[in-house]
Amino acid sequence: MQVQQTAFDAWHAIKKNQSTVDFLKNRIAQRRTRFKHLCDGTDQIESHDEVMVQMPDVNLLDDDGTQKLLTVLEAETVPMSVNFLREKCCLGDDTSILENSLQKLSYQSLITLKTSPELNVVSIEAKKINSLLGRFDKKRKRRKLNTALTAESAEFLLNKPSAIQSESKKLGEEIQALLNHKSAREKTIIENLKSNKTAQVREFCEWVTRQECKRGNVKFGSCKKLHFRKLIHSHTDTSLGDCSFLNTCFHMDTCKYVHYAIDEDDQRVHMRRQHREAMNTRAKNSAAMLVSDSKSLAVAATTITPPQWIQCDIRKLDKDVIGKFTVIMADPPWDIHMELPYGTMTDDEMRNMGVETVQDDGFIFLWVTGRAVELGRELLAIWGYDRVDDIIWVKTNQLQRLIRTGRTGHWINHGKEHCLVGVKGNPKNFNRGLDCDLIVSEVRDTSHKPDEIYGMIERLSPGTRKLELFGREHNTQNNWLTLGNQLDGVHLEWEDVKQKYFARYGMSLPF
C-alpha cells in the first residue's frame, strides 16, 4: 500500500512539473528577447510577476524571502548549492519552495542553474539582481507608507464627528452667538461706562529694559511700551539676580539684589501721550458721566462729587450721621497673626460693627485674607447679605510677572486675594455683566488694593453714594465717602451728611 502511494505521488509531481514546463515554453522565447535589452530590470519584474501569478500550484518565497535570497546571491560567490542557500537564508529543512524560487529566477535570466548531480547556481546576472533589489526596497517603502496612510485615515475617520454631532455643534455655536450678541441698549451702556483713554493703564515691554529690547526685539525702533532700568548701587551684587520683592522691598537701601525703576525717557513720552489724550477727551465729552435713555437700567449721573472722608474709629462712629449707601466696600484689619503696620480687630469686634445700619438695598464688597474667608462669609450673613460672587485679584510684581514669593501665607505663598460680593434687599438701577470676576494688577504698599475695583463698582452702580470702610488716603475717590483712622481730618461735600455730622460731633473727631 505504501509503495502504491509513493508511485501515485511521484506521478502527480511529474504531471505538475510537465504542466508548468508546457505553460512556460510558449512564452520563454519572447520573454528572453525583451529582457536582453533591459538595463534596469523594472519592466522585467512586473512581467515575470505576471507570469508567475499564472503558474498553477507553484509555491514561492514571499517578497521578504525573495529579497533575502537575492541579497545572498549578490553577496556570495558561485557556485552555490541549494543547501548552502537554505542555510544562509534560514529557510528550514524544506527546500522545495527555495528550488521553485530559483527556477523562477532562472526563467527570468537572472541566474543560471545546474541540475546534476544536484541543483546549483553556477552564474548570476549581478546588474539585474541589483536592480531587482532596488525594486524591492521601493516596494517595501511604499507598503510602509500605505500602512501609515491607512492608519492615519482610520484615525481621521474615528475622530471625525458624525452628521448629528456636526449639526448639534453648529446649532450650539449659533445659540452661543445669539446669547453673546449685545442689544442696542447694552451697547449704549457699555460705551457710556467705558473707561476713558486717560486711565492709568501702562503697558510694559516684555523685554523689561531698553537694552534687552534693543538686543532681542526686531521692532525696537517702533516699541512704544514702557521699559525699566536697573538700579545698580555700590552694595548691589548683580550675580544674585533680581530681588523677589522688587519695589516693595523693605530694605532697598541695603538689599544686594537688583531692583528696577521705570525708564525716565519712556515715562516722559508716556506722560505727554496721556496729556494729549486727556485734551482730546475733554474736547469731545460733556460734563456728564453717562448718557442713557429712559429705558436703561442705570440712571444718568450729571455731577461728580469730589472725594470725602472722615478720620474716625469706625467702632465708635454713630452710623446715623452718614446716612444710607448703595455700595459698601471694606478692607478690615483682620487678625491674621503676623506683624502689620497697623492695628487689627478681633473677630467679635467685626461682628458688632453695625454695618447693616448703613444700607437697606445694595451691594457690599468685602476683602478677605486666607484665614478670614469663612469669617467673611459669616459676617455677610450676620449683616444681612447673601453672598453672590467672588472677585479674585491675581497679584503681579513691578515687572508685571506673577508673584511667587509673597509675604502672606502660612503654608503656601499667596499670589492672589479674594473679595466677597454680597447683595442685600432689592437694589435698583445697576448694570449686570459689564466686568468679569478677575483683576490682574500690581502689588503696591501693604493692604493697598487695586484701583481697578473702583471702576468695576462705578460701572455696576453708576452715580450712587458709596462708602468705604477702613480706608486710607490713597483710597479716597469721587462719589465715595471714606472712613478710617489713618485719614487726615474731615472733609464732607454732601450737605445732609455735613449737617448731621457737625450737629453730632462739631469740630471734634469720633474716636
C-alpha positions as CSV (number, residue, x, y, z in Angstrom):
1,M,0.0,0.0,0.0
2,Q,2.8,2.4,0.9
3,V,4.6,1.6,-2.5
4,Q,1.4,2.4,-4.3
5,Q,1.0,5.8,-2.6
6,T,4.6,6.7,-3.3
7,A,4.2,5.9,-7.0
8,F,1.0,8.0,-7.1
9,D,2.7,11.0,-5.5
10,A,5.6,10.7,-8.0
11,W,3.2,10.5,-10.9
12,H,1.3,13.6,-9.6
13,A,4.6,15.5,-9.2
14,I,5.7,14.6,-12.8
15,K,2.3,15.8,-14.2
16,K,2.5,19.0,-12.2
17,N,6.0,19.8,-13.5
18,Q,5.1,18.9,-17.0
19,S,2.2,21.3,-16.9
20,T,4.4,24.1,-15.7
21,V,7.0,23.4,-18.4
22,D,4.4,23.3,-21.2
23,F,3.0,26.6,-19.9
24,L,6.3,28.3,-19.9
25,K,7.6,27.0,-23.3
26,N,5.1,29.2,-25.2
27,R,6.4,32.4,-23.6
28,I,10.0,31.9,-22.8
29,A,11.3,33.0,-26.2
30,Q,9.5,36.3,-26.2
31,R,10.5,37.0,-22.6
32,R,14.2,36.5,-23.2
33,T,14.0,38.8,-26.2
34,R,12.5,41.6,-24.0
35,F,14.9,41.1,-21.1
36,K,18.0,41.0,-23.2
37,H,17.8,44.8,-24.0
38,L,16.8,45.9,-20.5
39,C,19.3,47.5,-18.2
40,D,17.4,48.4,-15.1
41,G,15.1,45.3,-14.9
42,T,12.0,47.3,-13.9
43,D,9.7,46.0,-16.6
44,Q,11.0,42.5,-16.3
45,I,9.9,42.3,-12.7
46,E,6.4,43.3,-13.5
47,S,6.2,41.0,-16.5
48,H,7.6,37.9,-14.6
49,D,5.5,38.6,-11.6
50,E,2.6,38.4,-14.0
51,V,3.9,35.1,-15.4
52,M,4.4,33.5,-12.0
53,V,1.0,34.6,-10.8
54,Q,-0.5,32.5,-13.7
55,M,1.8,29.4,-12.9
56,P,-0.5,26.8,-11.4
57,D,0.2,25.3,-7.9
58,V,3.7,26.6,-7.5
59,N,4.8,27.6,-4.0
60,L,7.3,30.5,-4.0
61,L,9.1,32.6,-1.4
62,D,7.3,35.8,-0.3
63,D,8.8,39.2,-1.0
64,D,10.9,39.3,2.1
65,G,12.3,35.7,1.4
66,T,13.0,36.6,-2.2
67,Q,14.8,39.8,-1.2
68,K,16.9,37.8,1.3
69,L,17.7,35.2,-1.4
70,L,18.7,37.9,-3.9
71,T,20.9,39.6,-1.3
72,V,22.7,36.3,-0.7
73,L,23.1,35.6,-4.4
74,E,24.6,39.0,-4.9
75,A,27.0,38.8,-2.0
76,E,28.3,35.2,-2.3
77,T,30.5,33.6,-5.0
78,V,29.3,30.9,-7.3
79,P,28.7,28.0,-7.4
80,M,26.2,27.9,-4.6
81,S,24.2,24.7,-3.7
82,V,20.6,24.7,-2.6
83,N,21.7,23.6,0.9
84,F,24.1,26.4,1.2
85,L,21.4,29.0,0.2
86,R,18.9,27.4,2.5
87,E,21.3,27.8,5.5
88,K,22.2,31.4,4.5
89,C,18.5,32.4,4.1
90,C,17.4,30.5,7.2
91,L,14.6,28.7,5.4
92,G,14.4,25.4,7.4
93,D,14.7,21.8,6.1
94,D,12.1,22.0,3.2
95,T,13.9,23.0,0.0
96,S,11.0,22.8,-2.4
97,I,10.0,26.4,-2.1
98,L,13.6,27.5,-2.5
99,E,14.0,25.4,-5.6
100,N,10.8,26.8,-7.1
101,S,12.0,30.4,-6.5
102,L,15.4,29.5,-8.0
103,Q,13.6,28.1,-11.1
104,K,11.7,31.4,-11.3
105,L,14.9,33.4,-11.2
106,S,16.3,31.1,-13.8
107,Y,13.3,31.7,-16.1
108,Q,13.9,35.5,-15.7
109,S,17.5,35.0,-16.8
110,L,18.8,36.3,-13.5
111,I,20.7,33.2,-12.7
112,T,21.9,30.0,-14.4
113,L,21.2,26.6,-12.7
114,K,22.9,23.3,-13.0
115,T,20.7,20.3,-12.1
116,S,23.2,17.4,-11.8
117,P,24.3,15.8,-9.6
118,E,22.3,18.4,-7.5
119,L,20.7,21.8,-8.1
120,N,23.4,24.5,-8.1
121,V,23.6,28.2,-9.0
122,V,26.6,28.5,-11.4
123,S,26.3,32.1,-12.5
124,I,24.3,35.3,-11.8
125,E,23.4,38.5,-13.6
126,A,24.6,40.9,-11.0
127,K,23.3,44.1,-12.7
128,K,19.8,42.7,-12.9
129,I,19.8,41.3,-9.4
130,N,21.0,44.7,-8.1
131,S,18.1,46.4,-10.0
132,L,15.6,43.9,-8.6
133,L,16.8,44.6,-5.1
134,G,16.2,48.3,-5.6
135,R,12.7,47.5,-6.8
136,F,12.0,45.5,-3.6
137,D,13.3,48.4,-1.5
138,K,10.9,50.8,-3.2
139,K,8.1,48.3,-2.8
140,R,8.7,47.9,0.9
141,K,8.8,51.7,1.4
142,R,5.6,52.1,-0.5
143,R,4.0,49.4,1.6
144,K,5.0,51.1,4.8
145,L,3.7,54.4,3.5
146,N,0.4,52.8,2.6
147,T,0.2,51.2,6.0
148,A,0.8,54.6,7.7
149,L,-1.7,56.3,5.5
150,T,-4.2,53.7,6.2
151,A,-3.7,54.1,10.0
152,E,-4.0,57.9,9.7
153,S,-7.1,57.6,7.6
154,A,-8.7,55.2,10.2
155,E,-7.7,57.6,13.0
156,F,-9.2,60.5,11.0
157,L,-12.5,58.6,10.4
158,L,-12.7,57.6,14.0
159,N,-12.2,61.2,15.2
160,K,-14.5,62.7,12.6
161,P,-17.8,63.8,14.1
162,S,-21.0,62.3,12.8
163,A,-23.5,64.3,10.9
164,I,-25.7,64.6,14.0
165,Q,-22.7,65.7,16.1
166,S,-21.8,68.3,13.5
167,E,-25.3,69.7,13.3
168,S,-25.6,69.8,17.1
169,K,-22.3,71.6,17.4
170,K,-23.3,74.1,14.7
171,L,-26.6,74.7,16.4
172,G,-24.9,75.2,19.8
173,E,-22.5,77.8,18.2
174,E,-25.4,79.7,16.7
175,I,-27.2,79.8,20.1
176,Q,-24.0,80.9,21.8
177,A,-23.5,83.7,19.2
178,L,-27.1,84.9,19.8
179,L,-26.6,84.8,23.6
180,N,-23.4,86.8,23.3
181,H,-24.8,89.3,20.9
182,K,-25.4,92.5,22.8
183,S,-28.6,94.5,22.3
184,A,-28.5,98.2,21.3
185,R,-29.3,99.2,24.9
186,E,-26.4,97.1,26.3
187,K,-24.0,98.5,23.7
188,T,-25.0,102.1,24.8
189,I,-24.5,101.3,28.5
190,I,-21.1,99.7,27.8
191,E,-20.0,102.6,25.6
192,N,-21.0,105.2,28.2
193,L,-19.4,103.4,31.1
194,K,-16.2,102.6,29.3
195,S,-13.1,103.9,30.9
196,N,-11.7,106.9,29.1
197,K,-8.3,106.9,27.4
198,T,-6.7,108.8,30.3
199,A,-6.9,105.9,32.6
200,Q,-3.6,104.9,34.3
201,V,-3.1,101.8,32.2
202,R,0.5,101.3,31.3
203,E,1.7,98.5,29.0
204,F,5.2,97.3,29.8
205,C,7.6,95.8,27.3
206,E,8.2,92.1,27.8
207,W,11.9,92.6,27.3
208,V,11.9,94.7,30.6
209,T,14.9,97.0,29.8
210,R,15.6,99.1,26.7
211,Q,18.9,97.3,26.3
212,E,17.3,93.9,26.2
213,C,14.5,95.2,23.9
214,K,17.1,96.5,21.5
215,R,19.0,93.3,21.6
216,G,16.1,90.9,21.2
217,N,13.2,92.9,19.6
218,V,13.5,93.3,15.8
219,K,10.9,96.1,16.1
220,F,12.7,98.0,18.8
221,G,12.5,101.3,16.9
222,S,8.7,101.2,16.9
223,C,8.3,99.9,20.5
224,K,6.1,102.4,22.4
225,K,5.8,100.4,25.6
226,L,7.3,101.4,28.9
227,H,10.7,100.0,29.8
228,F,12.6,99.6,33.1
229,R,16.1,100.5,34.1
230,K,18.2,98.6,36.6
231,L,19.1,100.3,39.8
232,I,22.7,99.4,40.4
233,H,24.1,100.7,43.7
234,S,27.5,100.3,45.4
235,H,26.1,97.4,47.5
236,T,24.3,95.7,44.6
237,D,25.6,92.3,43.5
238,T,24.3,91.7,40.0
239,S,25.2,88.0,40.1
240,L,22.5,87.4,42.7
241,G,19.8,88.4,40.2
242,D,16.5,90.3,40.8
243,C,15.1,90.9,44.2
244,S,12.0,88.8,44.9
245,F,10.1,91.8,46.3
246,L,11.4,94.4,43.8
247,N,9.9,97.8,44.5
248,T,8.1,96.5,47.7
249,C,11.3,95.5,49.3
250,F,11.6,96.9,52.9
251,H,15.4,97.1,52.7
252,M,16.1,98.6,49.3
253,D,18.9,100.8,50.7
254,T,20.9,97.8,51.7
255,C,19.5,94.9,49.6
256,K,22.2,93.3,47.5
257,Y,19.7,92.1,44.8
258,V,18.9,94.1,41.6
259,H,15.9,96.5,41.7
260,Y,14.2,98.4,38.9
261,A,12.7,101.8,38.2
262,I,10.7,103.0,35.1
263,D,12.9,104.4,32.4
264,E,12.7,108.2,32.6
265,D,12.6,108.7,28.8
266,D,9.7,106.3,28.4
267,Q,7.9,108.0,31.4
268,R,8.2,111.4,29.8
269,V,6.8,110.1,26.5
270,H,4.0,108.3,28.3
271,M,3.0,111.5,30.2
272,R,3.0,113.6,27.0
273,R,0.8,111.0,25.3
274,Q,-1.6,110.9,28.3
275,H,-1.8,114.7,28.2
276,R,-2.7,114.8,24.5
277,E,-5.4,112.1,25.0
278,A,-6.8,114.0,28.0
279,M,-7.1,117.2,26.0
280,N,-8.9,115.3,23.2
281,T,-11.2,113.6,25.6
282,R,-12.2,117.0,27.2
283,A,-12.9,118.4,23.8
284,K,-15.2,115.5,22.8
285,N,-17.0,114.7,26.1
286,S,-19.6,116.8,28.0
287,A,-19.5,117.1,31.8
288,A,-22.0,114.2,32.2
289,M,-20.5,110.9,33.3
290,L,-23.2,108.9,31.5
291,V,-25.9,109.4,28.9
292,S,-28.5,106.7,28.7
293,D,-32.1,106.5,27.6
294,S,-35.1,106.3,29.9
295,K,-35.3,102.5,29.4
296,S,-31.7,102.0,30.7
297,L,-31.2,100.2,33.9
298,A,-28.7,102.8,35.2
299,V,-29.8,106.4,35.8
300,A,-27.5,109.0,34.2
301,A,-25.2,110.9,36.6
302,T,-24.8,114.5,35.7
303,T,-22.4,115.5,38.6
304,I,-19.3,114.2,40.1
305,T,-18.9,114.6,43.9
306,P,-15.3,115.1,45.0
307,P,-13.7,112.6,47.4
308,Q,-14.9,112.8,51.1
309,W,-13.5,111.3,54.2
310,I,-13.8,111.2,58.0
311,Q,-11.0,110.3,60.3
312,C,-12.5,108.1,62.9
313,D,-12.6,104.9,64.9
314,I,-15.3,103.1,62.9
315,R,-16.3,101.1,66.0
316,K,-17.3,104.3,67.8
317,L,-18.8,106.3,64.9
318,D,-22.5,107.0,65.1
319,K,-23.6,105.5,61.8
320,D,-26.8,107.5,61.7
321,V,-24.9,110.7,60.8
322,I,-23.6,109.3,57.4
323,G,-26.9,108.0,56.1
324,K,-27.5,105.1,53.7
325,F,-25.4,103.9,50.8
326,T,-25.9,101.8,47.7
327,V,-22.4,100.3,47.7
328,I,-20.1,99.5,50.6
329,M,-16.6,98.3,50.3
330,A,-14.5,97.2,53.3
331,D,-10.9,96.0,53.8
332,P,-11.0,95.1,57.5
333,P,-7.8,94.8,59.6
334,W,-8.2,91.1,60.1
335,D,-6.2,89.5,62.9
336,I,-4.0,87.3,60.7
337,H,-1.4,86.6,63.4
338,M,1.5,88.4,61.8
339,E,3.3,91.7,62.1
340,L,1.5,94.5,60.3
341,P,2.0,98.3,60.1
342,Y,-1.5,98.9,61.5
343,G,-3.7,97.7,64.4
344,T,-6.1,94.8,64.0
345,M,-9.6,93.9,65.2
346,T,-10.9,90.8,66.8
347,D,-13.5,88.6,65.2
348,D,-16.1,89.7,67.7
349,E,-15.4,93.4,67.0
350,M,-16.0,92.7,63.4
351,R,-19.3,91.0,64.1
352,N,-20.5,94.0,66.1
353,M,-19.5,96.9,63.8
354,G,-23.1,97.7,62.8
355,V,-22.5,97.6,59.0
356,E,-26.2,96.6,58.5
357,T,-27.4,100.0,59.7
358,V,-25.9,102.0,56.7
359,Q,-27.5,100.1,53.9
360,D,-31.0,98.9,53.1
361,D,-30.7,97.8,49.5
362,G,-27.4,97.4,47.7
363,F,-24.1,95.7,47.4
364,I,-21.1,95.0,49.7
365,F,-17.5,94.2,48.6
366,L,-15.6,92.6,51.5
367,W,-11.8,91.9,51.1
368,V,-10.8,88.8,52.9
369,T,-7.5,87.0,53.6
370,G,-6.9,83.3,53.5
371,R,-7.8,82.8,57.2
372,A,-10.7,85.2,57.1
373,V,-12.6,83.7,54.1
374,E,-15.0,81.7,56.3
375,L,-15.3,84.5,58.8
376,G,-16.1,86.9,56.0
377,R,-19.0,84.7,54.8
378,E,-20.2,84.5,58.3
379,L,-20.1,88.3,58.6
380,L,-22.1,88.8,55.4
381,A,-24.8,86.6,56.8
382,I,-24.8,88.4,60.2
383,W,-25.1,91.8,58.4
384,G,-28.0,90.6,56.3
385,Y,-26.3,89.9,52.9
386,D,-26.5,87.0,50.5
387,R,-23.1,86.2,49.1
388,V,-23.5,86.1,45.3
389,D,-20.0,86.3,43.9
390,D,-16.2,86.4,44.5
391,I,-13.7,88.7,42.8
392,I,-10.1,87.4,42.6
393,W,-7.2,89.7,42.5
394,V,-4.2,88.0,40.8
395,K,-1.1,89.8,42.1
396,T,1.8,90.8,39.8
397,N,5.1,92.4,40.7
398,Q,6.7,95.5,39.4
399,L,7.9,93.8,36.2
400,Q,4.3,92.6,35.6
401,R,5.1,89.0,36.4
402,L,3.2,86.7,38.7
403,I,4.3,86.8,42.4
404,R,5.9,83.6,43.6
405,T,7.4,84.8,46.9
406,G,4.7,86.8,48.6
407,R,4.8,87.9,52.2
408,T,1.4,86.3,53.1
409,G,0.5,82.6,53.5
410,H,1.3,80.2,56.3
411,W,1.7,77.1,54.2
412,I,1.8,78.3,50.6
413,N,2.9,81.7,49.3
414,H,-0.3,83.7,48.4
415,G,-0.3,85.2,44.9
416,K,-4.0,86.2,45.0
417,E,-6.6,87.8,47.2
418,H,-10.4,87.4,47.4
419,C,-13.2,90.0,47.6
420,L,-16.6,88.6,48.6
421,V,-19.6,90.2,46.9
422,G,-22.9,90.3,48.8
423,V,-26.4,91.6,48.0
424,K,-28.9,93.0,50.4
425,G,-32.6,93.8,49.7
426,N,-33.6,94.7,46.2
427,P,-31.1,97.1,44.7
428,K,-32.2,99.0,41.6
429,N,-30.6,100.9,38.7
430,F,-27.5,98.7,38.4
431,N,-25.8,97.1,35.4
432,R,-25.1,93.4,35.0
433,G,-22.4,91.6,33.1
434,L,-20.1,94.5,32.3
435,D,-17.0,93.2,34.1
436,C,-15.5,89.8,34.9
437,D,-14.6,88.5,38.4
438,L,-10.8,88.6,37.8
439,I,-8.4,91.5,38.4
440,V,-4.7,91.2,37.4
441,S,-2.8,94.1,38.9
442,E,0.5,95.1,40.5
443,V,1.1,94.8,44.2
444,R,1.9,98.1,45.9
445,D,2.1,99.0,49.6
446,T,0.7,96.7,52.3
447,S,-3.1,96.4,52.1
448,H,-3.2,98.7,49.0
449,K,-5.9,97.2,46.9
450,P,-6.0,97.5,43.1
451,D,-7.6,100.7,41.7
452,E,-9.5,98.7,39.1
453,I,-12.0,97.7,41.8
454,Y,-13.4,101.3,41.8
455,G,-14.0,101.3,38.1
456,M,-15.8,97.9,38.4
457,I,-18.1,99.2,41.2
458,E,-18.8,102.5,39.4
459,R,-19.9,100.6,36.2
460,L,-22.1,98.3,38.3
461,S,-23.8,101.2,40.1
462,P,-23.0,104.5,38.4
463,G,-23.6,107.8,40.2
464,T,-24.8,106.4,43.5
465,R,-23.5,107.0,47.0
466,K,-20.7,104.7,48.0
467,L,-19.0,104.1,51.4
468,E,-15.5,102.6,52.0
469,L,-14.6,101.3,55.5
470,F,-11.0,101.2,56.8
471,G,-9.7,103.3,54.0
472,R,-6.5,105.4,53.9
473,E,-5.6,108.5,52.0
474,H,-4.9,106.6,48.7
475,N,-8.4,105.2,48.9
476,T,-10.3,108.4,48.5
477,Q,-12.3,108.5,45.3
478,N,-15.0,110.6,43.6
479,N,-18.6,109.8,44.7
480,W,-17.1,107.9,47.7
481,L,-17.1,108.6,51.5
482,T,-14.1,107.0,53.1
483,L,-13.9,106.1,56.8
484,G,-10.7,105.2,58.7
485,N,-8.3,106.1,61.5
486,Q,-5.4,106.8,59.1
487,L,-7.0,109.7,57.2
488,D,-6.4,113.4,57.9
489,G,-9.3,115.2,59.5
490,V,-12.8,115.5,58.0
491,H,-13.9,116.6,54.5
492,L,-17.6,116.4,53.5
493,E,-19.4,117.5,50.4
494,W,-22.9,116.1,50.8
495,E,-25.0,118.7,52.6
496,D,-27.2,116.3,54.5
497,V,-24.2,114.3,55.8
498,K,-22.4,117.5,56.7
499,Q,-25.3,118.9,58.7
500,K,-25.8,115.7,60.7
501,Y,-22.1,115.2,61.3
502,F,-21.4,118.7,62.7
503,A,-24.6,118.7,64.7
504,R,-23.4,115.4,66.3
505,Y,-19.7,116.0,66.7
506,G,-19.0,119.6,66.0
507,M,-15.3,120.0,65.0
508,S,-14.1,117.0,67.0
509,L,-13.3,113.6,65.7
510,P,-15.2,110.5,66.6
511,F,-12.6,108.4,68.4
